[in-house]
Amino acid sequence: MKTVSKLENLFAVINETAELIAKECQLTYIEAVAETGENMFQGAILQEDMSEVTIKNIKRKYESIDINSFEKEEIRKAYQLAILKGLKDGAHPNHQMTPDTIGLFLGYLVSKFIDGKKELSILDPAVGTGNLLTTILNYLSTVEEITSYGVDVDDLLIKLAYIQANLQEHPIQFYNQDSLERLLIDPVDVTICDLPVGYYPNDVEASNYELKADEGHSYSHHLFIEQSMKHTKEDGYLFFIVPNSLFETNEAPKLNQYIKKVAIIQGFIQLPLSLFKDERHGKSILILQKNGEESKRPKQALLAKLPKFSNKEAMNSIMKQIDEWFKENK
Ligand SMILES: C[S@@+](CC[C@H](N)C(=O)[O-])C[C@H]1O[C@@H](n2cnc3c(N)ncnc32)[C@H](O)[C@@H]1O
């Protein structure tokens, strides 16, 4: 018989209490996931107007686990499962959480580029559910002091992010706003972002950007790259999850020129196509270093096409090549 793991237990508590809260408070499942997370963090049942029976039932479920006994990664993963379940129904592709296969690989890349730094500031200007940012923060556990910032325009997603951060004890500063408007965040060492792809509807705001389109709406992912550059320190690194076709559209020459002027392309790594439902939505990781006194052009940018993450042999061989690249270029 299969034994129920600690993580499955935690997921069951989040899932079952969210279902009860959703039903009694007439919320969607995903809204109730946020509510139950807040309850678990506060150690209290905060929803009013629930029946005594339901309150007792929920309380019993919370008491069956000790949230403080869980590792940060266990909490993140259990929460990730509940969010995935909630986002499944009808979530827009731009509202999808970054899966941890990508997050872990990005965590590995960030740790290689920052190379033993003990203090770090990090920004995710499209933080969404916080899954990508917290996966990376958990990966960087040897960095002694991390200051982190997350911004998102969607109030439900950012609520899920701040609850995840609380439960995992990451003191992230959150801003619920449009990241392309004025951001009151000082430049950071590292910016990471799974870019929202598509058109940005606010032409007035877009007109403040070099990468605005000559005609019609601008690409929000291009504006996000420019805004991220502004909020990254000189010599700092930027890691973007971008469409494979980033450098192939009719707006691409302008983007290319802009990037060449302000930064150095350190790498472009194509993620396995099997991660995406539709091959046309395949993504890559673009790694940039903002120009500065110490920034150095690599002999050759890190270019790779990742195999399926489950293909251990092929993955080991790629990781070896990446390690070699670091030895030669960093
Ligand atoms: C691909 S998702 C990022 C997912 C996130 N990395 C995670 O792990 O949940 C893109 C995010 O960009 C946000 N977004 C889109 N346009 C935005 C804007 N103008 N300002 C701030 N956030 C925006 C969406 O709400 C969405 O959460």
The ligand as a MOL file (V3000), in Angstrom:
LIG
                    3D

  0  0  0     0  0            999 V3000
M  V30 BEGIN CTAB
M  V30 COUNTS 27 29 0 0 0
M  V30 BEGIN ATOM
M  V30 1 C 3.5640 34.1480 -16.7860 0
M  V30 2 S 2.8560 34.9530 -15.4340 0 CHG=1
M  V30 3 C 4.1080 34.9070 -14.2190 0
M  V30 4 C 3.9620 33.7400 -13.3170 0
M  V30 5 C 4.8510 33.7790 -12.0870 0
M  V30 6 N 6.2570 33.7090 -12.4220 0
M  V30 7 C 4.4810 32.6160 -11.1480 0
M  V30 8 O 5.3350 31.7620 -10.8460 0
M  V30 9 O 3.3090 32.5630 -10.7450 0 CHG=-1
M  V30 10 C 2.8580 36.6480 -15.8970 0
M  V30 11 C 2.3150 37.5890 -14.8520 0
M  V30 12 O 2.4030 38.9290 -15.3460 0
M  V30 13 C 1.3660 39.6820 -14.7350 0
M  V30 14 N 1.2320 40.9270 -15.5000 0
M  V30 15 C 0.8020 41.0930 -16.7710 0
M  V30 16 N 0.8720 42.3900 -17.1330 0
M  V30 17 C 1.3560 43.0690 -16.0560 0
M  V30 18 C 1.6660 44.4300 -15.7980 0
M  V30 19 N 1.4950 45.3680 -16.7260 0
M  V30 20 N 2.1700 44.7590 -14.5900 0
M  V30 21 C 2.3620 43.8240 -13.6300 0
M  V30 22 N 2.0830 42.5250 -13.8210 0
M  V30 23 C 1.5960 42.1360 -15.0150 0
M  V30 24 C 0.1750 38.7240 -14.7730 0
M  V30 25 O -0.7950 39.0930 -13.8260 0
M  V30 26 C 0.8570 37.3810 -14.4640 0
M  V30 27 O 0.8100 37.1120 -13.0910 0
M  V30 END ATOM
M  V30 BEGIN BOND
M  V30 1 1 1 2
M  V30 2 1 2 3
M  V30 3 1 2 10
M  V30 4 1 3 4
M  V30 5 1 4 5
M  V30 6 1 5 6
M  V30 7 1 5 7
M  V30 8 2 7 8
M  V30 9 1 7 9
M  V30 10 1 10 11
M  V30 11 1 11 12
M  V30 12 1 11 26
M  V30 13 1 12 13
M  V30 14 1 13 14
M  V30 15 1 13 24
M  V30 16 1 14 15
M  V30 17 1 14 23
M  V30 18 2 15 16
M  V30 19 1 16 17
M  V30 20 1 17 18
M  V30 21 2 17 23
M  V30 22 1 18 19
M  V30 23 2 18 20
M  V30 24 1 20 21
M  V30 25 2 21 22
M  V30 26 1 22 23
M  V30 27 1 24 25
M  V30 28 1 24 26
M  V30 29 1 26 27
M  V30 END BOND
M  V30 END CTAB
M  END
